[in-house]
């Protein structure tokens, strides 16, 4: 499902190891997104990978974004990951 969200902030991109990427590395950054509806709208911290991580968005930008939510267990604790699968400035 595609959502229209507002960018709160985006971190700097950095290289990480990747078995799937050519050359063994890909770029990664985090982005904070907020639902429309005022300053108390739900927020998400999501990961952007590859070319998406190299794109630059600024606070207040509106974006159309597809997110993939997943959960995993590690050492008896549960963690949730949010991955940006596609993002475009509106």
N, CA, C and O atoms as CSV, one atom per row, in Angstrom:
chain,resi,resn,atom,element,x,y,z
A,1,UNK,N,N,0.838,-1.167,0.000
A,1,UNK,CA,C,0.000,0.000,0.000
A,1,UNK,C,C,0.894,1.245,0.000
A,1,UNK,O,O,1.858,1.319,0.761
A,2,UNK,N,N,0.580,2.192,-0.830
A,2,UNK,CA,C,1.324,3.443,-0.907
A,2,UNK,C,C,0.653,4.479,-0.010
A,2,UNK,O,O,-0.572,4.593,0.028
A,3,UNK,N,N,1.482,5.227,0.708
A,3,UNK,CA,C,0.983,6.257,1.613
A,3,UNK,C,C,1.589,7.600,1.235
A,3,UNK,O,O,2.680,7.651,0.667
A,4,UNK,N,N,0.890,8.684,1.546
A,4,UNK,CA,C,1.444,10.026,1.432
A,4,UNK,C,C,1.833,10.430,2.853
A,4,UNK,O,O,0.983,10.522,3.738
A,5,UNK,N,N,3.121,10.667,3.057
A,5,UNK,CA,C,3.644,11.015,4.375
A,5,UNK,C,C,4.515,12.255,4.269
A,5,UNK,O,O,4.964,12.625,3.184
A,6,UNK,N,N,4.747,12.890,5.407
A,6,UNK,CA,C,5.608,14.075,5.477
A,6,UNK,C,C,6.964,13.659,6.040
A,6,UNK,O,O,7.032,12.903,7.009
A,7,UNK,N,N,8.041,14.154,5.433
A,7,UNK,CA,C,9.386,13.884,5.929
A,7,UNK,C,C,9.634,14.770,7.150
A,7,UNK,O,O,9.407,15.979,7.105
A,8,UNK,N,N,10.101,14.160,8.241
A,8,UNK,CA,C,10.502,14.903,9.432
A,8,UNK,C,C,11.996,15.194,9.342
A,8,UNK,O,O,12.429,16.333,9.517
A,9,UNK,N,N,12.778,14.154,9.067
A,9,UNK,CA,C,14.218,14.312,8.862
A,9,UNK,C,C,14.791,13.068,8.211
A,9,UNK,O,O,14.178,12.001,8.233
A,10,UNK,N,N,15.967,13.217,7.634
A,10,UNK,CA,C,16.668,12.105,6.992
A,10,UNK,C,C,18.117,12.135,7.443
A,10,UNK,O,O,18.740,13.196,7.479
A,11,UNK,N,N,18.655,10.966,7.790
A,11,UNK,CA,C,20.049,10.859,8.176
A,11,UNK,C,C,20.957,10.776,6.961
A,11,UNK,O,O,20.495,10.653,5.827
A,12,UNK,N,N,22.249,10.844,7.217
A,12,UNK,CA,C,23.243,10.735,6.154
A,12,UNK,C,C,23.386,9.280,5.708
A,12,UNK,O,O,23.280,8.362,6.520
A,13,UNK,N,N,23.625,9.082,4.429
A,13,UNK,CA,C,23.823,7.744,3.874
A,13,UNK,C,C,25.228,7.249,4.214
A,13,UNK,O,O,26.186,8.021,4.247
A,14,UNK,N,N,25.327,5.937,4.466
A,14,UNK,CA,C,26.620,5.316,4.728
A,14,UNK,C,C,26.637,3.919,4.123
A,14,UNK,O,O,25.587,3.317,3.899
A,15,UNK,N,N,27.840,3.406,3.860
A,15,UNK,CA,C,27.993,2.102,3.212
A,15,UNK,C,C,27.881,0.982,4.246
A,15,UNK,O,O,28.405,1.091,5.354
A,16,UNK,N,N,27.188,-0.101,3.865
A,16,UNK,CA,C,27.080,-1.299,4.698
A,16,UNK,C,C,27.366,-2.523,3.833
A,16,UNK,O,O,27.227,-2.478,2.611
A,17,UNK,N,N,27.761,-3.599,4.469
A,17,UNK,CA,C,28.009,-4.852,3.770
A,17,UNK,C,C,26.687,-5.446,3.298
A,17,UNK,O,O,25.688,-5.399,4.016
A,18,UNK,N,N,26.683,-6.006,2.085
A,18,UNK,CA,C,25.483,-6.617,1.525
A,18,UNK,C,C,25.882,-7.772,0.630
A,18,UNK,O,O,26.680,-7.608,-0.293
A,19,UNK,N,N,25.323,-8.947,0.908
A,19,UNK,CA,C,25.586,-10.107,0.057
A,19,UNK,C,C,24.836,-10.002,-1.269
A,19,UNK,O,O,25.225,-10.635,-2.251
A,20,UNK,N,N,23.771,-9.212,-1.306
A,20,UNK,CA,C,22.945,-9.096,-2.506
A,20,UNK,C,C,23.464,-8.045,-3.487
A,20,UNK,O,O,23.187,-8.125,-4.684
A,21,UNK,N,N,24.212,-7.065,-2.990
A,21,UNK,CA,C,24.657,-5.955,-3.837
A,21,UNK,C,C,25.933,-6.315,-4.589
A,21,UNK,O,O,26.793,-7.047,-4.099
A,22,UNK,N,N,26.016,-5.770,-5.793
A,22,UNK,CA,C,27.231,-5.936,-6.582
A,22,UNK,C,C,28.360,-5.208,-5.859
A,22,UNK,O,O,28.191,-4.059,-5.451
A,23,UNK,N,N,29.496,-5.854,-5.699
A,23,UNK,CA,C,30.619,-5.253,-4.988
A,23,UNK,C,C,30.581,-5.490,-3.487
A,23,UNK,O,O,31.510,-5.104,-2.777
A,24,UNK,N,N,29.514,-6.123,-2.993
A,24,UNK,CA,C,29.445,-6.476,-1.585
A,24,UNK,C,C,29.051,-5.354,-0.641
A,24,UNK,O,O,29.039,-5.557,0.573
A,25,UNK,N,N,28.727,-4.167,-1.166
A,25,UNK,CA,C,28.310,-3.048,-0.331
A,25,UNK,C,C,27.105,-2.347,-0.943
A,25,UNK,O,O,26.921,-2.344,-2.161
A,26,UNK,N,N,26.292,-1.754,-0.080
A,26,UNK,CA,C,25.182,-0.911,-0.522
A,26,UNK,C,C,25.104,0.282,0.417
A,26,UNK,O,O,25.687,0.267,1.501
A,27,UNK,N,N,24.392,1.299,0.003
A,27,UNK,CA,C,24.209,2.486,0.831
A,27,UNK,C,C,22.937,2.335,1.665
A,27,UNK,O,O,21.971,1.698,1.246
A,28,UNK,N,N,22.963,2.939,2.862
A,28,UNK,CA,C,21.848,2.832,3.791
A,28,UNK,C,C,21.689,4.148,4.534
A,28,UNK,O,O,22.680,4.808,4.848
A,29,UNK,N,N,20.439,4.537,4.820
A,29,UNK,CA,C,20.174,5.684,5.699
A,29,UNK,C,C,18.797,5.505,6.326
A,29,UNK,O,O,17.979,4.717,5.850
A,30,UNK,N,N,18.560,6.241,7.388
A,30,UNK,CA,C,17.260,6.233,8.053
A,30,UNK,C,C,16.517,7.508,7.702
A,30,UNK,O,O,17.119,8.555,7.467
A,31,UNK,N,N,15.195,7.396,7.673
A,31,UNK,CA,C,14.343,8.551,7.411
A,31,UNK,C,C,13.172,8.485,8.388
A,31,UNK,O,O,12.614,7.415,8.633
A,32,UNK,N,N,12.807,9.645,8.945
A,32,UNK,CA,C,11.663,9.735,9.852
A,32,UNK,C,C,10.510,10.324,9.052
A,32,UNK,O,O,10.620,11.412,8.487
A,33,UNK,N,N,9.401,9.589,9.014
A,33,UNK,CA,C,8.216,9.981,8.256
A,33,UNK,C,C,7.038,10.138,9.207
A,33,UNK,O,O,6.944,9.427,10.208
A,34,UNK,N,N,6.130,11.079,8.892
A,34,UNK,CA,C,4.973,11.326,9.756
A,34,UNK,C,C,3.701,11.353,8.929
A,34,UNK,O,O,3.663,11.896,7.825
A,35,UNK,N,N,2.650,10.747,9.496
A,35,UNK,CA,C,1.351,10.798,8.843
A,35,UNK,C,C,0.805,12.215,8.904
A,35,UNK,O,O,1.107,12.965,9.832
A,36,UNK,N,N,0.009,12.574,7.924
A,36,UNK,CA,C,-0.612,13.898,7.897
A,36,UNK,C,C,-1.673,13.985,8.987
A,36,UNK,O,O,-2.235,12.973,9.407
A,37,UNK,N,N,-1.939,15.213,9.440
A,37,UNK,CA,C,-2.975,15.380,10.452
A,37,UNK,C,C,-2.489,16.128,11.676
A,37,UNK,O,O,-3.074,16.001,12.751
A,38,UNK,N,N,-1.440,16.896,11.532
A,38,UNK,CA,C,-0.976,17.687,12.666
A,38,UNK,C,C,0.324,17.169,13.253
A,38,UNK,O,O,0.871,16.157,12.814
A,39,UNK,N,N,0.804,17.893,14.261
A,39,UNK,CA,C,2.117,17.563,14.813
A,39,UNK,C,C,2.126,16.287,15.651
A,39,UNK,O,O,3.197,15.816,16.035
A,40,UNK,N,N,0.954,15.718,15.942
A,40,UNK,CA,C,0.906,14.484,16.729
A,40,UNK,C,C,0.572,13.257,15.890
A,40,UNK,O,O,0.201,12.216,16.433
A,41,UNK,N,N,0.703,13.373,14.559
A,41,UNK,CA,C,0.463,12.229,13.687
A,41,UNK,C,C,1.483,11.125,13.948
A,41,UNK,O,O,2.600,11.401,14.385
A,42,UNK,N,N,1.107,9.885,13.683
A,42,UNK,CA,C,2.015,8.756,13.876
A,42,UNK,C,C,3.288,8.956,13.071
A,42,UNK,O,O,3.250,9.453,11.946
A,43,UNK,N,N,4.420,8.564,13.655
A,43,UNK,CA,C,5.710,8.673,12.991
A,43,UNK,C,C,6.333,7.296,12.826
A,43,UNK,O,O,6.082,6.386,13.616
A,44,UNK,N,N,7.147,7.159,11.789
A,44,UNK,CA,C,7.851,5.923,11.489
A,44,UNK,C,C,9.322,6.236,11.233
A,44,UNK,O,O,9.641,7.208,10.547
A,45,UNK,N,N,10.204,5.429,11.773
A,45,UNK,CA,C,11.620,5.499,11.412
A,45,UNK,C,C,11.861,4.327,10.482
A,45,UNK,O,O,11.752,3.169,10.887
A,46,UNK,N,N,12.186,4.626,9.241
A,46,UNK,CA,C,12.328,3.584,8.220
A,46,UNK,C,C,13.739,3.612,7.640
A,46,UNK,O,O,14.440,4.621,7.712
A,47,UNK,N,N,14.132,2.486,7.068
A,47,UNK,CA,C,15.441,2.349,6.442
A,47,UNK,C,C,15.284,2.464,4.934
A,47,UNK,O,O,14.380,1.874,4.343
A,48,UNK,N,N,16.186,3.240,4.315
A,48,UNK,CA,C,16.253,3.313,2.856
A,48,UNK,C,C,17.574,2.698,2.436
A,48,UNK,O,O,18.607,2.950,3.055
A,49,UNK,N,N,17.541,1.881,1.368
A,49,UNK,CA,C,18.733,1.188,0.890
A,49,UNK,C,C,19.032,1.546,-0.563
A,49,UNK,O,O,18.149,1.980,-1.302
A,50,UNK,N,N,20.279,1.361,-0.956
A,50,UNK,CA,C,20.683,1.514,-2.351
A,50,UNK,C,C,20.500,2.917,-2.872
A,50,UNK,O,O,20.855,3.885,-2.200
A,51,UNK,N,N,19.936,3.039,-4.092
A,51,UNK,CA,C,19.730,4.341,-4.720
A,51,UNK,C,C,18.781,5.220,-3.917
A,51,UNK,O,O,18.943,6.440,-3.896
A,52,UNK,N,N,17.788,4.620,-3.254
A,52,UNK,CA,C,16.871,5.414,-2.430
A,52,UNK,C,C,17.634,6.128,-1.322
A,52,UNK,O,O,17.321,7.274,-0.998
A,53,UNK,N,N,18.634,5.466,-0.735
A,53,UNK,CA,C,19.421,6.072,0.344
A,53,UNK,C,C,20.215,7.275,-0.138
A,53,UNK,O,O,20.549,8.158,0.652
A,54,UNK,N,N,20.520,7.313,-1.431
A,54,UNK,CA,C,21.282,8.429,-1.991
A,54,UNK,C,C,20.379,9.618,-2.353
A,54,UNK,O,O,20.876,10.713,-2.617
A,55,UNK,N,N,19.059,9.407,-2.366
A,55,UNK,CA,C,18.117,10.494,-2.619
A,55,UNK,C,C,18.064,11.381,-1.387
A,55,UNK,O,O,18.231,10.900,-0.266
A,56,UNK,N,N,17.833,12.673,-1.587
A,56,UNK,CA,C,17.815,13.609,-0.463
A,56,UNK,C,C,16.423,14.200,-0.312
A,56,UNK,O,O,15.869,14.761,-1.257
A,57,UNK,N,N,15.862,14.069,0.888
A,57,UNK,CA,C,14.566,14.652,1.230
A,57,UNK,C,C,14.761,15.556,2.438
A,57,UNK,O,O,15.674,15.346,3.236
A,58,UNK,N,N,13.905,16.558,2.570
A,58,UNK,CA,C,14.055,17.561,3.617
A,58,UNK,C,C,12.785,17.646,4.453
A,58,UNK,O,O,11.698,17.310,3.983
A,59,UNK,N,N,12.929,18.096,5.693
A,59,UNK,CA,C,11.786,18.245,6.579
A,59,UNK,C,C,10.675,19.030,5.918
A,59,UNK,O,O,10.919,20.102,5.362
A,60,UNK,N,N,9.456,18.513,5.969
A,60,UNK,CA,C,8.302,19.163,5.347
A,60,UNK,C,C,7.972,18.654,3.965
A,60,UNK,O,O,6.860,18.871,3.484
A,61,UNK,N,N,8.926,17.967,3.294
A,61,UNK,CA,C,8.633,17.380,1.980
A,61,UNK,C,C,7.507,16.360,2.111
A,61,UNK,O,O,7.465,15.593,3.073
A,62,UNK,N,N,6.602,16.353,1.145
A,62,UNK,CA,C,5.584,15.299,1.064
A,62,UNK,C,C,6.089,14.233,0.109
A,62,UNK,O,O,6.586,14.539,-0.975
A,63,UNK,N,N,5.958,12.978,0.520
A,63,UNK,CA,C,6.432,11.871,-0.305
A,63,UNK,C,C,5.357,10.798,-0.412
A,63,UNK,O,O,4.590,10.566,0.523
A,64,UNK,N,N,5.318,10.151,-1.568
A,64,UNK,CA,C,4.527,8.934,-1.748
A,64,UNK,C,C,5.487,7.801,-1.464
A,64,UNK,O,O,6.537,7.700,-2.099
A,65,UNK,N,N,5.141,6.950,-0.521
A,65,UNK,CA,C,6.087,5.935,-0.075
A,65,UNK,C,C,5.390,4.596,0.145
A,65,UNK,O,O,4.272,4.533,0.657
A,66,UNK,N,N,6.076,3.537,-0.254
A,66,UNK,CA,C,5.631,2.174,0.023
A,66,UNK,C,C,6.565,1.623,1.097
A,66,UNK,O,O,7.785,1.638,0.933
A,67,UNK,N,N,5.986,1.136,2.199
A,67,UNK,CA,C,6.762,0.616,3.322
A,67,UNK,C,C,6.525,-0.880,3.478
A,67,UNK,O,O,5.420,-1.372,3.248
A,68,UNK,N,N,7.580,-1.601,3.875
A,68,UNK,CA,C,7.443,-3.030,4.197
A,68,UNK,C,C,7.752,-3.197,5.673
A,68,UNK,O,O,8.854,-2.884,6.122
A,69,UNK,N,N,6.783,-3.689,6.425
A,69,UNK,CA,C,6.932,-3.922,7.856
A,69,UNK,C,C,7.271,-5.393,8.073
A,69,UNK,O,O,6.647,-6.274,7.483
A,70,UNK,N,N,8.263,-5.652,8.922
A,70,UNK,CA,C,8.595,-7.034,9.255
A,70,UNK,C,C,9.021,-7.106,10.718
A,70,UNK,O,O,9.448,-6.112,11.306
A,71,UNK,N,N,8.897,-8.293,11.289
A,71,UNK,CA,C,9.308,-8.529,12.674
A,71,UNK,C,C,10.240,-9.732,12.690
A,71,UNK,O,O,10.108,-10.657,11.889
A,72,UNK,N,N,11.194,-9.693,13.629
A,72,UNK,CA,C,12.130,-10.817,13.748
A,72,UNK,C,C,12.507,-10.989,15.200
A,72,UNK,O,O,12.391,-10.068,16.009
A,73,UNK,N,N,12.958,-12.182,15.510
A,73,UNK,CA,C,13.397,-12.488,16.866
A,73,UNK,C,C,14.916,-12.612,16.867
A,73,UNK,O,O,15.495,-13.205,15.958
A,74,UNK,N,N,15.556,-12.054,17.883
A,74,UNK,CA,C,17.006,-12.146,18.026
A,74,UNK,C,C,17.329,-12.263,19.508
A,74,UNK,O,O,17.012,-11.366,20.289
A,75,UNK,N,N,17.955,-13.359,19.892
A,75,UNK,CA,C,18.314,-13.619,21.298
A,75,UNK,C,C,17.124,-13.477,22.236
A,75,UNK,O,O,17.252,-12.924,23.328
A,76,UNK,N,N,15.978,-13.973,21.814
A,76,UNK,CA,C,14.796,-13.970,22.661
A,76,UNK,C,C,14.009,-12.671,22.671
A,76,UNK,O,O,12.970,-12.595,23.328
A,77,UNK,N,N,14.465,-11.657,21.970
A,77,UNK,CA,C,13.746,-10.381,21.904
A,77,UNK,C,C,13.189,-10.186,20.505
A,77,UNK,O,O,13.778,-10.636,19.522
A,78,UNK,N,N,12.043,-9.509,20.423
A,78,UNK,CA,C,11.409,-9.241,19.137
A,78,UNK,C,C,11.750,-7.823,18.688
A,78,UNK,O,O,11.774,-6.891,19.493
A,79,UNK,N,N,12.012,-7.675,17.388
A,79,UNK,CA,C,12.338,-6.384,16.792
A,79,UNK,C,C,11.482,-6.176,15.560
A,79,UNK,O,O,11.161,-7.126,14.846
A,80,UNK,N,N,11.112,-4.920,15.312
A,80,UNK,CA,C,10.364,-4.591,14.104
A,80,UNK,C,C,11.242,-3.757,13.191
A,80,UNK,O,O,11.929,-2.844,13.649
A,81,UNK,N,N,11.224,-4.064,11.911
A,81,UNK,CA,C,11.954,-3.309,10.900
A,81,UNK,C,C,10.944,-2.695,9.932
A,81,UNK,O,O,9.930,-3.310,9.599
A,82,UNK,N,N,11.238,-1.474,9.490
A,82,UNK,CA,C,10.426,-0.815,8.471
A,82,UNK,C,C,11.368,-0.440,7.337
A,82,UNK,O,O,12.325,0.309,7.536
A,83,UNK,N,N,11.095,-0.960,6.158
A,83,UNK,CA,C,11.930,-0.724,4.985
A,83,UNK,C,C,11.149,0.062,3.940
A,83,UNK,O,O,10.005,-0.268,3.628
A,84,UNK,N,N,11.776,1.105,3.405
A,84,UNK,CA,C,11.189,1.852,2.294
A,84,UNK,C,C,11.452,1.036,1.026
A,84,UNK,O,O,12.605,0.813,0.657
A,85,UNK,N,N,10.384,0.592,0.363
A,85,UNK,CA,C,10.558,-0.174,-0.870
A,85,UNK,C,C,10.498,0.730,-2.092
A,85,UNK,O,O,11.037,0.388,-3.144
A,86,UNK,N,N,9.842,1.889,-1.961
A,86,UNK,CA,C,9.804,2.892,-3.037
A,86,UNK,C,C,9.411,4.218,-2.426
A,86,UNK,O,O,8.561,4.275,-1.538
A,87,UNK,N,N,10.038,5.299,-2.908
A,87,UNK,CA,C,9.730,6.629,-2.399
A,87,UNK,C,C,9.891,7.649,-3.510
A,87,UNK,O,O,10.871,7.626,-4.255
A,88,UNK,N,N,8.920,8.544,-3.613
A,88,UNK,CA,C,8.928,9.609,-4.629
A,88,UNK,C,C,8.415,10.888,-3.995
A,88,UNK,O,O,7.438,10.859,-3.246
A,89,UNK,N,N,9.064,12.015,-4.285
A,89,UNK,CA,C,8.590,13.307,-3.791
A,89,UNK,C,C,7.306,13.676,-4.533
A,89,UNK,O,O,7.214,13.507,-5.749
A,90,UNK,N,N,6.323,14.177,-3.798
A,90,UNK,CA,C,5.030,14.566,-4.382
A,90,UNK,C,C,5.115,16.011,-4.849
A,90,UNK,O,O,4.140,16.548,-5.374
